[in-house]
Amino acid sequence: MKILFLVPPETISLESSVPKALEGGKGYYPKLGLLYVAAYYERETGNTATFIDCPPENVSEQALLARVREIKPDMVAMSIMTFNLLDALHTTKVLKQEHPNLKICLGGPHVNLYPKETLNLPGIDYVVFGEGEKIFARFVQALELRDVPIAESLSSINGLGWKLNGTLHINPAETELLDLDELPFPARHLVDVSCYQHPSRRQEDARRLAPSVIFAKPSSVSAVPKAWSKKLKNWLRWEWTICFLSTTPSPSTKKTCWQFAT
């Protein structure tokens, strides 16, 4: 199957009460949750996914339709929060008008809270609730089975909601916890990282932010249990490296942080 992981265009704006200067400077960040799902899917299935993050890439609705015609995906997967649910539904409607056989799968925080209600929305074929990496990979693998009835294969996957002949099916939630060391790093190779703009990318802001966030209490860093996941340590090592580029922490602080990260 061809899977397109999608962050839909922002067509509906939610106004907030924060100052305009702060609201305008919030920037865009990589969608790590969806990138983790994409990475796990690629590793487990051997397939190559496609990822389109419309807001930072400035992909309009018409440009998205053109990309979808080119990619010809079998399924579009989106991770949603409540504030962008309407964007996801609008994009679903637009895509299905041109590609009626295209399947839509939603996951993310909103689906975790309201799996049945989300699945009942028009145009939504599947929902994944809970930790989506393993669930989504198992789900796609089940769809690719040819010798097992679809209802039998899908009903065995915890954390999945699906429709069959207009009937909604919500499977039990997945209770198995993820081992962080089993997860691959996010599929950053699927996105253009240079598209993401946020305060920590601007050197003058990073110099103000990094010391207070990373180096305010170096003693607390050394007190973190050594049993922390290797994956988390690798992430912290990367974050500290970025901060070292924009700040000048003391040698003792640098040594404390680096000894823990390694």
C-alpha positions in Angstrom: 0.0 0.0 0.0 1.0 3.6 -0.6 0.6 5.7 2.5 0.6 9.4 2.6 1.2 11.0 6.0 -0.4 14.4 5.9 -0.7 17.6 8.0 -3.6 19.3 6.3 -3.6 23.0 5.1 -4.8 25.5 7.7 -8.1 26.7 6.3 -9.9 27.5 9.6 -8.3 29.8 12.1 -8.9 29.8 15.8 -8.3 33.1 17.5 -6.6 33.3 20.9 -6.3 36.0 23.5 -2.5 36.1 23.5 -0.7 39.2 22.1 -0.4 39.2 18.3 3.4 39.5 18.5 3.6 36.2 20.5 1.0 34.5 18.3 2.8 35.5 15.1 6.1 34.2 16.4 5.0 30.7 17.4 6.4 29.2 14.2 6.2 25.6 13.0 7.6 22.5 14.5 8.1 19.0 12.9 5.2 16.7 13.8 7.3 14.2 15.7 4.3 12.0 16.7 3.4 11.4 13.0 7.0 11.1 12.0 7.5 8.3 14.6 4.5 6.5 13.2 5.9 6.9 9.7 9.4 5.6 10.7 8.0 2.5 12.4 5.7 1.8 9.5 8.6 2.0 7.0 10.8 -0.3 9.2 8.1 -2.9 9.8 6.7 -3.1 6.3 9.7 -2.2 4.1 7.5 0.3 2.2 8.5 3.9 1.6 6.0 6.5 2.9 5.3 10.0 1.8 4.9 13.0 4.2 3.4 16.3 3.4 3.3 19.0 6.1 1.2 21.6 4.4 1.5 24.7 6.7 5.3 25.1 6.8 5.7 23.9 3.2 3.1 26.5 2.1 1.1 23.8 0.3 -2.4 25.1 -0.6 -5.5 23.0 -1.2 -5.0 23.0 -4.9 -1.3 22.2 -4.6 -2.2 19.3 -2.3 -4.6 17.9 -4.8 -1.9 18.1 -7.5 0.6 16.2 -5.2 -2.0 13.6 -4.4 -2.7 13.0 -8.1 1.1 12.5 -8.6 1.6 10.2 -5.5 -1.6 8.2 -6.0 -1.8 7.0 -2.3 -4.1 4.2 -1.2 -4.5 5.8 2.2 -4.0 9.2 3.9 -3.1 9.2 7.6 -3.5 12.3 9.7 -2.8 13.0 13.4 -5.2 15.5 14.8 -5.9 17.6 17.8 -9.3 19.1 18.4 -8.4 22.5 17.1 -7.5 21.2 13.6 -10.2 18.6 13.4 -12.2 20.8 11.0 -9.2 21.2 8.8 -8.8 17.4 8.6 -12.5 17.0 7.8 -12.4 19.7 5.1 -9.3 18.1 3.5 -10.9 14.7 3.7 -14.0 16.0 1.8 -11.9 17.7 -0.8 -9.7 14.6 -1.4 -12.6 12.2 -1.5 -14.5 14.3 -4.1 -11.6 13.6 -6.5 -10.6 10.2 -5.2 -13.7 8.4 -3.8 -11.8 5.2 -3.1 -9.1 6.9 -1.1 -9.1 5.7 2.5 -8.7 8.1 5.4 -7.2 7.1 8.8 -7.1 9.5 11.8 -5.1 9.3 15.0 -3.8 11.7 17.6 -5.0 13.3 20.8 -8.5 14.0 19.7 -9.0 10.4 18.5 -7.6 9.1 21.8 -10.4 10.9 23.6 -13.3 10.3 21.1 -12.5 7.3 18.9 -16.1 6.3 18.2 -17.3 9.9 17.6 -14.4 10.5 15.2 -15.0 7.3 13.3 -18.6 8.3 12.9 -17.7 11.5 11.1 -18.3 11.6 7.3 -15.4 10.4 5.1 -13.4 8.7 8.0 -12.7 5.1 7.3 -10.3 4.2 10.2 -9.1 5.5 13.5 -6.1 4.6 15.6 -6.2 5.4 19.3 -3.4 5.0 21.8 0.3 4.7 20.9 0.0 4.6 17.2 3.4 3.3 16.0 2.7 -0.5 16.4 -1.0 -0.3 15.9 -0.8 1.5 12.5 1.9 -0.9 11.2 -0.1 -3.9 12.2 -3.2 -2.4 10.7 -1.6 -1.8 7.3 -0.1 -5.3 7.3 -3.6 -6.7 8.0 -5.1 -4.8 5.1 -2.5 -6.4 2.8 -3.4 -9.9 3.8 -5.2 -11.7 0.9 -6.1 -15.0 2.5 -7.8 -13.8 5.7 -11.3 -12.1 5.8 -10.9 -8.4 6.4 -13.2 -8.4 9.4 -11.2 -11.2 11.0 -7.9 -9.5 10.5 -9.0 -6.0 11.6 -10.9 -7.2 14.7 -7.7 -8.7 16.2 -5.9 -5.3 16.3 -6.2 -3.5 19.6 -6.5 0.3 19.4 -8.2 0.3 16.0 -11.6 1.6 14.9 -13.0 0.6 11.5 -16.1 0.6 9.3 -17.5 -2.3 7.4 -20.7 -2.0 5.3 -21.6 1.2 7.2 -21.2 -0.4 10.7 -18.8 1.0 13.2 -16.4 -1.3 15.0 -14.2 -0.1 17.9 -11.7 -2.7 19.1 -10.4 -2.8 22.7 -7.6 -0.3 23.6 -4.0 -1.5 23.4 -2.6 -2.1 26.9 0.9 -3.1 25.9 3.4 -0.3 26.7 5.9 0.7 24.0 9.6 0.0 24.6 11.3 3.3 23.6 14.4 1.4 22.6 12.4 -0.5 20.0 11.3 2.7 18.2 13.3 4.1 15.3 14.1 7.8 15.2 11.5 10.0 13.6 11.4 9.8 9.8 13.0 13.2 9.3 14.2 12.1 5.9 10.6 12.4 4.7 10.4 16.2 5.3 12.4 19.3 4.5 13.7 20.4 7.9 14.6 23.8 6.6 10.8 24.6 6.2 10.4 24.7 10.0 10.8 28.1 11.6 10.5 28.7 15.3 12.3 30.9 17.9 15.0 28.4 18.7 16.2 28.6 15.1 17.0 32.3 15.5 20.4 32.7 17.2 19.5 35.7 19.2 16.4 34.0 20.7 18.3 30.7 21.3 20.9 32.5 23.3 18.2 33.7 25.7 16.1 30.5 25.8 18.8 27.8 26.0 20.6 28.8 29.2 17.4 29.1 31.2 15.9 25.8 29.8 19.0 23.6 29.7 21.6 24.9 32.0 19.6 26.5 34.9 20.0 23.4 37.1 22.9 21.3 35.9 22.8 19.3 39.2 19.4 18.0 38.4 20.7 16.6 35.1 23.3 14.5 36.8 20.7 13.2 39.2 18.5 11.6 36.4 18.5 7.8 36.7 21.0 6.0 34.5 18.3 3.6 33.6 16.7 6.1 31.3 16.1 4.9 27.7 19.0 5.0 25.3 16.7 6.6 22.8 16.0 9.4 25.2 19.6 9.9 26.0 20.4 10.2 22.3 17.7 12.8 22.0 19.1 14.8 24.9 22.6 14.5 23.4 21.3 16.1 20.2 19.4 18.8 22.1 22.5 19.8 24.2 24.7 19.9 21.1 22.3 22.4 19.6 22.4 24.5 22.7 26.2 24.4 22.9 26.3 25.9 19.5 24.4 29.0 20.6 25.6 29.4 24.2 28.8 29.2 26.2 28.1 27.0 29.3 30.8 26.5 31.8 33.2 23.5 31.3 31.8 21.8 34.4 28.2 22.1 33.2 29.2 20.8 29.8 31.0 17.8 31.3 28.0 17.0 33.6 25.5 17.0 30.7 27.7 15.1 28.3 28.7 12.4 30.8 25.0 11.7 31.4 24.1 11.7 27.7 26.8 9.2 26.9 
